[in-house]
Amino acid sequence: MDKSVSQENDKLQLAADSPAASSRHSDPWKLLVVDDEKVVHSVTRLALEDFELGGRGLQMISAYSAAEAQTLLQQHDDIAVILLDVVMETDHAGLELARYIREELGNNLVRIILRTGQAGQAPEHEVITRYDINDYKEKTELTRQKLFSTVYTALRSFRDLSALDNNRRGLLRVIEASAAIFERRQMHAFYDGVLEQMIALLYLNRDAMLIRASGIVAEARERKLQILASAGKFTNFEGEVSCDAFDQLTGERLRIAFENKSNNYGDNYWVSYYQTQAGTEQLLYVSARDNFSVPDIQMIELFVRNVAIAHDNVELIDSLRDGKGDDGSGR
């Protein structure tokens, strides 16, 4: 039996490397299966091999004891869902692992689904209330369809909670920077914070950047662009660059927005253009896993407009300060 299980695991692992799977998002959701029965891992992998949520596949990680699971949790801080057995090396190994995750690791985001073959060993009401378990299932009730639905629901919950947590952290950075928003040295923190907040709020890919054009020139190709904030594959871009500094597709999208002085968008990207009364031209380039909705577009455009105005205000205050220093009198 062990030999057939091993062969099945090998076959399923190879299936995960197929062209269809590689076309998914590069960062799959991580599912940790903690169970001392090898066949449970094999059946779970088989049931979820075609799983996808938001353009992202599923990476299954196996642990055959609570102790092994602790080690894996220390190595992977981005595990989204745990399918957890109760009885393993001890009668309550799974429950102790749940306590370890919540109290010692302080991880309140990961969704823990308890799967037990001995319901009387861990009564549902007691487990849910005492151990911060998110779901409780008996192994006998988890058909392939119910397992799929359970994991799908848990992942959506994890995604939403993660977005809120990222949004909160982004908001904290904005608040910290806003105390000195009109000091030039704080503007970078402000831009980074708001960009991070928007990425989390709209479930965007990490690939995003906020750009300001440094002066109006005749040809968009010669235009110097100032990178105010960036994320994902654009992280290494900073300071002044030209459209040609990016890959051909990105550069062309930016040039079209500048040349037409309007938004440029497709199925999975949006280049938002805004020009203030002072002539400041600003772009926000974002990409998404799914098509943008109307509220998404409205939020993107509001963000670009407000940040461009804030930048103009900073320059105005700087010019006033410089004027005050001309004769030393401030008049």
C-alpha positions in Angstrom: 0.0 0.0 0.0 2.8 2.4 0.9 4.4 1.8 -2.5 1.2 2.7 -4.4 0.8 5.8 -2.3 4.3 6.9 -3.1 3.7 6.3 -6.8 0.5 8.3 -6.6 2.3 11.2 -4.9 5.0 11.2 -7.6 2.4 11.2 -10.4 0.5 14.1 -8.8 3.7 16.1 -8.2 4.6 15.8 -11.9 1.1 17.0 -12.8 1.7 20.2 -10.8 4.6 21.0 -13.2 2.5 20.7 -16.4 2.2 23.7 -18.8 -1.4 24.3 -17.7 -0.3 24.7 -14.1 2.7 26.9 -15.0 0.4 29.4 -16.7 -1.1 30.3 -13.3 0.0 33.1 -11.1 3.7 32.6 -10.0 2.7 32.7 -6.3 0.3 29.8 -5.6 -1.7 29.7 -2.4 0.0 27.5 0.2 -2.0 24.6 1.8 -0.4 22.7 4.7 -1.8 19.2 5.3 -0.9 17.8 8.7 -1.9 14.2 9.1 0.0 11.0 10.1 -1.8 8.9 7.4 0.0 9.0 4.0 -3.2 8.1 2.1 -4.9 11.3 3.4 -2.2 13.4 1.8 -2.5 11.5 -1.4 -6.3 11.8 -1.6 -6.2 15.5 -0.7 -3.7 16.2 -3.4 -5.8 14.3 -5.9 -9.0 16.2 -4.9 -7.4 19.6 -5.2 -5.0 19.2 -8.1 -7.0 21.5 -10.4 -7.7 24.1 -7.7 -7.5 27.8 -8.6 -8.6 31.0 -6.9 -8.0 34.5 -8.4 -5.7 33.1 -11.0 -3.5 31.4 -8.5 -3.0 27.6 -8.1 -2.4 25.6 -5.0 0.8 24.4 -3.5 0.3 21.6 -1.1 2.9 21.1 1.7 2.8 17.8 3.7 3.6 17.3 7.4 3.2 13.8 9.0 3.3 15.0 12.6 2.7 18.1 14.7 6.4 18.5 15.3 7.2 18.4 11.6 4.4 21.0 11.0 6.0 23.4 13.5 9.2 23.3 11.6 7.4 23.9 8.3 5.5 26.8 9.7 8.7 28.4 10.7 10.0 28.0 7.2 6.8 29.2 5.5 5.3 32.3 7.0 2.8 32.7 4.1 0.8 29.4 4.5 -2.9 30.3 3.9 -4.8 27.2 5.0 -4.0 24.2 7.3 -5.9 20.9 7.1 -5.1 19.6 10.6 -5.7 16.1 12.1 -6.2 15.9 15.8 -4.8 12.5 16.8 -1.2 12.0 15.6 1.9 11.4 17.8 -0.5 12.1 20.8 -4.2 12.2 21.2 -4.2 16.0 21.2 -1.2 16.8 19.0 -3.4 18.7 16.5 -5.0 20.9 19.1 -1.6 21.7 20.7 -0.3 22.7 17.3 -3.3 25.0 16.8 -2.5 26.6 20.2 1.2 27.0 19.1 0.2 28.7 15.9 -2.1 31.2 17.5 -0.3 31.9 20.7 3.4 31.3 20.1 3.7 32.2 16.5 1.0 34.9 16.8 -0.4 33.9 13.4 -4.1 34.9 13.4 -4.4 35.0 9.6 -3.9 31.4 8.6 -7.2 29.5 8.4 -7.1 26.2 10.4 -9.5 23.5 9.4 -9.7 20.6 11.8 -10.2 17.2 10.2 -10.8 14.3 12.6 -11.6 10.7 12.2 -12.5 10.5 15.9 -15.1 13.2 16.6 -15.5 12.1 20.2 -11.8 12.7 20.9 -12.2 16.4 20.2 -15.8 17.6 20.6 -16.6 20.4 18.0 -18.1 23.0 20.4 -15.1 22.8 22.8 -12.5 22.8 20.0 -14.0 25.8 18.2 -14.3 27.9 21.3 -11.0 27.1 23.0 -8.5 26.8 20.2 -9.5 29.5 17.6 -10.2 26.9 14.9 -11.9 28.2 11.8 -13.7 25.1 10.7 -14.3 21.6 11.9 -14.9 18.6 9.7 -15.2 14.8 10.2 -13.1 13.0 7.6 -16.1 10.8 6.7 -18.1 13.9 5.6 -15.5 15.4 3.4 -16.3 14.3 -0.1 -14.1 15.7 -3.0 -16.7 18.4 -3.6 -17.0 19.4 0.0 -13.2 19.4 0.5 -12.9 21.7 -2.5 -15.7 24.1 -1.2 -14.1 24.1 2.3 -10.7 25.0 1.1 -12.0 27.6 -1.4 -14.1 29.3 1.3 -11.1 29.3 3.7 -8.8 30.8 1.1 -11.2 33.6 0.3 -11.4 34.4 4.0 -7.6 34.4 4.2 -7.3 36.6 1.1 -9.7 39.1 2.6 -8.1 39.2 6.0 -4.6 39.5 4.4 -5.9 42.4 2.3 -7.2 44.1 5.4 -4.0 43.6 7.3 -1.9 44.9 4.4 -4.3 47.8 4.1 -3.9 48.6 7.8 -0.1 48.5 7.5 -0.2 50.8 4.5 -2.5 53.1 6.3 -0.2 53.3 9.3 2.7 54.3 6.9 0.5 57.0 5.4 -0.5 58.3 8.9 3.1 58.3 10.0 4.2 60.2 6.9 1.2 62.6 7.0 2.5 64.3 10.1 5.3 65.7 8.0 3.6 65.4 4.6 4.9 68.8 3.4 8.5 68.0 4.2 10.1 66.6 1.0 12.0 63.9 2.9 8.7 62.4 4.0 7.0 62.3 0.6 8.6 59.0 -0.4 7.2 57.2 2.7 3.8 58.7 1.9 3.8 57.4 -1.7 5.0 54.0 -0.7 2.4 53.7 2.0 -0.5 54.7 -0.2 0.7 52.5 -3.0 0.9 49.5 -0.7 -2.6 50.3 0.6 -4.1 50.4 -2.9 -2.5 47.2 -3.9 -4.0 45.4 -0.9 -7.4 47.0 -1.2 -7.9 46.2 -4.9 -6.3 42.7 -4.8 -3.7 43.9 -7.4 -0.6 42.2 -8.5 2.5 43.5 -6.7 3.6 45.1 -10.0 2.7 48.8 -9.7 4.4 52.2 -9.8 3.6 55.9 -9.4 5.3 58.1 -11.9 5.7 61.9 -12.3 6.9 63.6 -15.5 9.7 66.0 -14.9 8.9 68.7 -17.4 7.0 69.0 -20.7 8.9 68.1 -23.8 7.9 67.7 -27.5 8.5 63.9 -27.7 7.0 61.5 -25.2 9.9 59.1 -25.9 12.4 61.7 -24.6 10.4 62.5 -21.5 12.1 62.0 -18.2 10.0 60.2 -15.6 10.5 60.4 -11.9 9.6 57.2 -10.0 7.8 58.2 -6.8 6.9 54.7 -5.6 7.2 51.2 -7.0 6.4 47.6 -6.1 6.8 44.1 -7.6 8.9 43.9 -10.7 9.4 47.7 -10.7 11.0 47.9 -7.3 14.5 48.4 -8.7 13.4 51.4 -10.8 14.1 54.7 -8.9 15.0 58.3 -9.6 14.7 59.6 -13.2 14.2 57.1 -16.1 12.8 57.2 -19.6 10.1 55.1 -21.1 12.8 53.0 -22.8 14.1 51.8 -19.4 11.1 49.5 -19.0 10.2 46.4 -21.1 8.8 47.2 -24.5 5.1 46.6 -23.5 5.2 48.7 -20.3 7.1 51.5 -22.1 4.6 51.6 -24.9 1.6 51.7 -22.5 3.2 54.7 -20.7 4.0 56.5 -23.9 0.4 56.1 -25.1 -0.9 57.6 -21.9 1.5 60.6 -22.1 0.9 61.2 -25.8 -2.9 61.1 -25.5 -2.9 62.8 -22.1 -5.5 60.2 -21.0 -5.9 56.9 -19.3 -4.7 53.8 -21.1 -6.0 50.4 -20.0 -6.5 46.8 -21.0 -7.9 43.6 -19.5 -5.4 43.3 -16.7 -3.6 46.7 -16.5 -4.5 50.3 -16.0 -2.4 53.4 -16.6 -4.1 56.4 -15.0 -3.1 59.9 -16.2 -3.7 63.1 -14.4 -2.5 66.7 -14.9 -2.8 69.3 -12.2 -3.5 73.0 -12.8 0.2 73.6 -12.2 1.0 71.4 -15.2 2.2 68.4 -13.1 1.7 65.2 -15.1 1.4 62.0 -13.1 0.8 58.3 -13.9 -0.2 55.3 -11.8 0.6 52.0 -13.5 -1.0 49.0 -11.9 -1.8 45.4 -13.0 -4.4 43.1 -11.7 -5.2 39.4 -11.7 -8.8 40.1 -12.9 -10.5 42.8 -14.9 -10.9 46.1 -13.1 -14.4 47.1 -11.8 -15.8 50.6 -11.9 -15.1 51.2 -8.2 -11.5 50.0 -8.7 -11.1 52.5 -11.5 -12.6 55.4 -9.5 -10.3 54.6 -6.6 -7.2 54.5 -8.9 -8.1 57.9 -10.5 -8.8 59.5 -7.1 -5.5 58.3 -5.8 -3.5 59.7 -8.8 -5.3 63.0 -8.6 -4.8 63.5 -4.9 -1.2 62.5 -4.9 -0.5 64.9 -7.8 -2.1 67.8 -6.0 -0.1 66.9 -2.8 3.1 67.1 -4.8 2.1 70.5 -6.2 1.5 71.7 -2.7 4.9 70.6 -1.5 6.6 72.5 -4.4 4.5 75.6 -3.6 5.5 75.5 0.1 9.2 75.0 -0.9 9.0 78.0 -3.2 7.5 80.1 -0.5 10.3 79.0 1.9 12.9 79.9 -0.6 11.3 83.3 -1.1 11.4 84.0 2.6 15.1 83.3 2.6 15.9 85.9 0.0 16.2 88.9 2.2 16.1 87.2 5.6 13.0 89.1 6.5 10.3 86.7 5.3 8.5 89.6 3.5 
